[in-house]
Amino acid sequence: MILWDKFDTSFKKNASANAFCISGRFYSYNEFIAYISGSQQLLQKNIGQSAGQTVGVICNDTIETFAAIFAIWFSGCCFVPLHPLHPTIVNNEKIQQSGVRFIFDSEMNQFAENLQAKHICNKEIKSAEPLIINQEMNRAYILFTSGSTGEPKGVPINLKNLSAFAEGFLELYPDLTSEDRFLQTYDLTSDAAFTGYLIPLLLGATVFTIPAGGFKYLSIVKILPEYQITWTQFTPSVLNYLRPYFKSIRFDSLKHSHFGGEALPFDLVSEWAECVPNAEISNIYGPTETTITCTIHRTNIDQLKEKVHNGIVSIGKPLKKVEILIIGENDQIVADGEKGELCIGGAQVMEGYLTDKKPFFVQEGSDDRYYRSGDLVVRDHEGFLMFCGRKDDQLKISGYRVEPAEIEMAVSNAANGMKSKAFGFQNKGGTESILVFIEKFDEEPEKLKEKLRTLLPSALIPEKVISIRQFPVNMNGKIDKSKLFEEYSTQIYG
């Protein structure tokens, strides 16, 4: 039985139960089936019976968006998520790279008129026709990560990868049931969002989404007690926003509190644990290229402190079908206790980028491929992985991987070729943000940001733009970051 058959079985078995609660409106699994069937009929009308095509979805917070995703999968096609607020140039690049010819759009937003693909509106489209599960499908979805060349990189994930993740995750959490209530907090163009709806829908549980509008993080505080949520997943940055309210927060219903996308500080999560006295903590890790999540540290708060390195909680151990190597200088495997680059292999690892097939390490004398994560780790004697930072200058902003080169290229285009350098920095709220220095720049920072919003996704827009006289360099001729931050500290942190 393939993964899509398992979803179909779960939907039918739990037909009368609630599948979703979106903006306070509940949708049963039976209703969800009707929405999927309606979208599947529309899809077949437009592309016929041919499997394997890539189909885009403008990801609005609607039941039609989720229905479109499953209609694509059940029809044997590949899903490409598109953000309704991202610049047209960004979405068109994704469309071009992935070969999308058709796009589901339940809201028919005005901006979408400029996207280079035919639109399929599935607003309120339902059907009583039975669902058809196409067995020929291989590729499940394509996500795009920030690229070191300045262009986004397409990451294709196939059915084998996704099935391996689902199997490994559910094996680690056998206590999750159809009675659980999952809060889906992530942008649907992020791979972290998949856990928040794929796992509960396999179980026959209910998915709750964050209402559009208002302050997202305060909505979380309201929804958790109102609907007795039992499972959440946030980036640690969310806790920084909630931290001022910790003393007045207590969520007794929460059983599973997951974190991922950024390094998890122990002091921050230990404070949060007092707000959720009945919840265990899980710290998860997984580059997009390794299918959502590849390592997990599942534990209670008392045991959590036993696996902390430099104040950061362990990222745990690999899932069932994930293999790891840690390599040091000259690509030699290091011993436990020694720092090295984390390389990830096994059934969850992608075959290769759409435009680059060589992001892998191949161990001498073996055909096994390992994805080079660029993350530095230490493995202790019990097999737990401790995160030690990056090998390169890649940033993690609110769970998104950000390559400074992509920001710098956009700044150059928006600022008439001015030389710039992008860095991460911790703002007053305690969250990681983006800072851009520009040499000899005399324009208002806000005007530059407005131009960048037409070129970059919102996660890549710098919080601060600082004009400098000249970039200082070190003895190796490279930009001296420490001197920059020291000289302009008032403007950075003031």
Phi, psi and omega in degrees: 000122179281168185303320182294326175297322180295320176296314180303316179297317180297317181300315183287322180296325184252031189309321184272349180280166180276127176270318184223152163232109184240119183052041177082356180259125179271142176234125179285166176297327179296317176296319181299320177301317180296321177293318178298315181299318179299316178292325179293321177297317178298318181297314181295327177295326183272321186245356181079204186266000187290124178273165174093351179286152175266133183231129180274156173224122172283112194274087172272164180274071183223159176295330180294327178296311179296323178296319180298319180301312182287329175297320177297311181295313182295336179273003178080022181251175185251133185266130176238109180283139178233133183275130182293342182255359179282152180303146180304321182298325179290312181294322178294328176296319178294318179299315182293313182298322186267355177074029180289130176247340182228144181228128169280133178214103184286338184257345183049054179298148183299323183299331186292345180299336182268001178280142190271061177198159180283138184265140175240111180270117180248025179301121178057026179268118178229160180211149177268000179294143179295150178290144178246124180259113179276125185273355189271352189292141176242300183281130183267311181203164174232121174249162182238131177250161178296137185253144180291343178273357182098353179246144177296147181253130179278127180248104178274129178245129183261176185297322179299316179300311184293321179296320179296319177298310183301317180296314181294321181293312183292331176293325180283337181236065181291347181278350176289138183223180178292346180276349181286156181236113186261132175261118180264109187252349189270154170302135184289354174270001179260143180291337178299334180294332184301319180301321184290347174232331179294312183296309179298324181289332173291328182274342188084021180271184182252136177257126176250134180249163179277127180301146177291150180080166181076184180269113188308315188287329174286331174298322178300315180299326181284318185289321185306308179282327184298320182250011178051052181298138181250346183219130176224159169217125179232166161278153176304334179301327179300321180296327177296324177290325183276344188307320179298342184256003186307320185294336181256007184253135172207118182241090184289335185283339186290126180252333183228118178242104184260147176226145179191171177094339180211164174298138184257107179290134182295320183297324180290312183288333178291326174293317179299325183301331178290337178279340185231069190296340183255009184256144169268159183254135174234126174255123186244158181213141175177113171298152179308324183294346182247021174066081167070290184216130180240340173226148181217139171247104181254122184194176172263170188296328180293322180280338183301319184292345179284343181236069181232135180232119182053038177082000183251133182291143178303147174270006169085215183236160182291151174292173190311314186253028178248137176239149181227151169230149173239119185242145181251214180297146181060024177058034176266139179294132182264160179279161175304139181094349179256144182281141176195178180279133178282122177244135190240128179234184178105189190289345182271352187275135180300164177281330181159160178295162177299324186243002182211118186258011189234050176264026192244158171249130178245120181292138181301132179083010181219154176264358183292134180259141178232129178286129179277107188284334186080357178267138179265134181220165168233135176256128180275180186293345178262002178092005179280138181264131178250123181285132184238009179112191184258150174281332181241200183257019178298146181250158171239112182240113180050039177089352180264136171282129184233122174268120180307328182299325180292321178292316182297324177295317179294320178298318178300318179293325184274341186239036174055041174080010180299144179286132182220164176215130181255139179224163169265148175209157180267119182279184183297332179282356178086009180254155180284130180227176183254135178237133178238127171262135177233133182281126174053053182252126185244013179268157177294132180306321182294326178293321177296318180299321178298319177295320182294332180293342176270355184241337188230151170298157186300327182295342183259001179284125182294144175285323181230140175235123184236126177275135180233162180289311183199145179286125175287147179236154178269189184295338180270003180081009179264156179301130183272098183297316183298320179292321177301310183293328179289315184292326184248026184301323181298316180289330180286311189252355183285000000 
